């Protein structure tokens, strides 16, 4: 964690807007506004700054302000054949990181937590704080970038981040088949971009150079006759987190329609995930972190990352 002087007037203006007192909540695209609980109606709403600050395609990093939409960021990166691990389901960069939602194609894109290299955020005291760095490999104490991912803005209000980018594959091919075992598919493929399953139908995303994609597709032949399709299925609104054992039993355990993303533990359902008891030691660590970073509870009151655990 660093309190080195930041002179960027945009970030300073955001810190001034957040201020030092009174409940405050960041409003982005509201695509996950109720996730982890509704923001307190007494909280003053602020918006994070927007815009791509610096992009280094050769270094595969991008510095972007947290209020920028993921769509706008990815449109800029696409000019150089790159993308990030952030999910393309609407909303802002800061919102995606605060929720901590991996892309459904995270087998290929990687987890969102690993994409965040550096974060600049406004603390509960109204100070601009920098954590991490564009080439950070090791940290001592709190790893602030990873800690803030999934925190729902309860530990600090993200203003600007540096993200790791990755190349957009030369070929992306979605395939679909009925009545196959998605877990057997997962075990046989080298590195699929995604494997999705709704209890009956399996979708597979193969990415890379054309010759490699063709070779991977050949590995599917013993399982079934896969047909090429335009893309993945529509994803239901509610996300769950399940173990591989639970995913295998999803047909019996999950009420309503669902799409499971094999190999990630992530499942999308038309029904909200049932409440889960959180272990006492996890609750204690979460509460201690909250007291350390936001002792007065002014940042995004009403939201609780543990309630967002699914």
N, C-alpha and C positions, 0 to 999 in steps of 0.2 A: 504494500500500500504506500502511495506517495502523495504528499501534499505539496509537491513542487509547483511553483507559480505557473499558472496557465493564463495566457494573455489573449486568447481567442475571444473577441467581443461577443460572439454568438453564444458560446458556452457560458461566459460570465453573465450574459443577460438571462439565460435559463436559470442559473443559480440564483440570481437576484429575484427572479419570479417565484422560485420555490421558497426562498426566504428562510427564516430561522425559527418561525413559530406558526402554530396552527396546523390542523390536519390538511394534508395535500395528497392528491392522487393524479397520476399521469393518465391522460386520455389519448389513446391512439386511434386505431380503426374500429374499436369496440367489437372485433370479431370474436374475442374470448372474454368479453367484459364480465361475465358472471363466474368465470372459472376460479375456483377457490374461494367463492363468496363475493357478494356485491360490495362495492366500495361504499363506505359510509356516506349518507346523503349530506353530512355536514362538511365533508372534505372539499376543499377548493380544488378545482380541476385545472391542470396545466398541460401543455403539449410540448413534447420534446422537439428540439430543432431538427431541421431536415436538410438533406443534400449529401452528395458524395464529395468528400473533402479531398481525398487522394486515392488514386488507383494505380497499383504497380503490377501490371499483368505478368512481367517477367519474374517478379518476386512472389506472385500469386497471393497478394494481400490487398485488401481494400479498406480504407478508412471512411466510415460513413456515419452520419448522425442518426440517432436512434429513432427519430420521428419519420424517417424515410420509409416509404412502403417497400415491402419485399419485391413487389412487381417492378417498381422503378429501379431498384438496385439491380435486379437480375436483367432488366433490359439494357442497362449500361454495361454489365459484365458480358452479356451475349455478344456485344460488338467485338470482343476479343476472344470469343469461344470459351468463356468460363461461366461458372455458377458458384453457388455456395450450398451448404447443408441446410439452409433455412427452408421450411416448408412453404410451398406456393399455394397457400389456402387463404390468401388475403391478409390484411393487417400490416403492421409496421415491423421494422427490424427489431426495435426495442421490445415491442410486444411479443414477438416470436421468442426472443431470448428470455424475457421475463416469465413466459408461460413454460418454456423449456420443451416445446413440442417438437419431436423429431419428425422429419419428412417421412411420408409413407415409404419412400424409396431410400431409406437410410442405409440399407445394405450396400448400396452403391455410393451414396453421397456422404456417408459417415454420420455420426451423432452430432447434434447441434452443439453440445457442450464442448466438443473438441474443435469446433470452428472458431470459437471466440478466443482471440489472442490477447487483446487489450481492451479495457473498458475505462471510460471516464464517466463518473457519476456524481450526482449531488447528494451529499450526506444529509442526515437528519439535522446537522448543525448548519446547513446551507453552504458547505464548502465543496469545492470541486476536488475530487480524489481520482488518482490514476492507479489502476491495478493491472499487472501484466505488462506485456510489451510485444512488439511485432516479431521478435525472434526469441521470446522467452522459452527456455527449455526446462528450467528448474525454478521452484519457488520455495521459500521458507515461510512458515506460518500459514495464514489464510491464503488460498489460491483464489483471489477475488473474482476473476472472470468466471471460473467454474462455480463458485459459491453463489454468484448473482443469477446464473442461469436457473430458471425455475423458481426464483424467490418471489415472483409476482410483484416486484417493486417494493417489498416490505423492508429491505435492507439498504437500499439506495435507489435513486431515480436515474436511470441510464440516460446519458446525454450524447455520447459518441463511442463508437467501438471500432476496433480493427479486427477484421474477419479473415480467416483463411479461405481462399477460393480453390476450386479444382476445375480441371478441364471439362468442358461439355463433350461427351463421347461422340466419336465420328458417326456411330450407328446406334440407334436405340430401337429395339424391336419388342413389342408386346405380343405375347402368345397366350392362347387360352385353350383349356381342355376340360372335359367333364369327367368326374369320377376317378381322379387320380389322387394318390397320397402326396400332399404338398410337402410333408416332412421328408419323404424319400427323394423328392425333387431337390430339396434344399441340400441334402447330403451328397447328391451326385454332381451338382453344378459347382464350378470353381468359384465364381464370384458374381452371382446374379445381382442385378440392380434392385430387384424386388420380387417377392413371391407373395401373392395374395390369395386368400381362400375364403369362400363364404359358406363352407360346409358341403358344397356340391361342386362348385366350379373353382378351378385354379387358374390364376393369371401369373405369368412370368415375364419379367422385364430383363432382357439381355442387352448389355451395353459394351461398347468397345470398338475396335477396328472390325470391319465387315467380316474378314476371314475368321476372326476369333469368335464373333457372334454366331457365324455359321457352324463352327465347330461345337460351340456350346449347345446350339439347337439340336445337333445330332445326338447329344447325350440324352435328350428328352424322348427320342424315338422309341426306346424300349418301354416307356411308361404309357404313352398314348399318342394319338395323332393330334398334335397341337396346331391350331389355326392362328394365323396372324390377325391381330385386331388393332383398332385405332389407338387404344389406350386402356387404362385401368378402369375398374368399376367406380361408380360414384361412391364416395365414402360417407357413411352416416355421421351424424353430428357429434355423438358422444364417444370419447376415447377411454379405453380400459388398459390396464397393464396386467398381463397374465404370464404365468410360468409356462414353459413348454408343455407340461402335463395338463395344465388347465386349458391351453389352446387346443390340445388334442380332444378334449371333452367339451369344446365350445358349443357344439350342437345341442348338448344336453343342459349345459350350465347357463348359457346366455339366452335371455329372453328377447324376442324381437329379431330383426334382421341384423347381420353383422358381416364385417369384412376383417379378417385377421391378416396381419402382415407377418409372415413366418420368418423366424430368425431374429426378430426384434422385440418380441413380447408385447407389441402394440396391437390393439384390436379396436375397431370402430363399430359402434352399435347404435341402433335406433333408440335404445333405452339407456338411461344413466347407469353408471357403474354403482353397484351396491356399496354402502359404507363399509369401510374396513377399519379394524382396530389397529391403531398405530402403537408400536412397542414403546414402553415408557422411556427407554434410553434415547430413542429418536426424538420423542417429544421434549425431553430435557435439553438435548443439544440444540434443537430448533429454538426453544425459548431463550436459552443462553445467548445464542447468536443474535436474536432479535433485541435482547436487552443491551447487548454490546453495541450494535450498529444503530439502534433506534430506541433509546431508553424511554422516550416519552410516547412512543407509539404513534407518531404523527404521519408516517409514510404509508400511504395506501391502507388506512384503517378499514377493517371489515374483511380484508383478505387474509387467508391463511394458507401457505403452501402445503401444509399437511392435509388440509381438506381437499386439495387438488391432487393428492396422491391417488392414483387409480391403478 
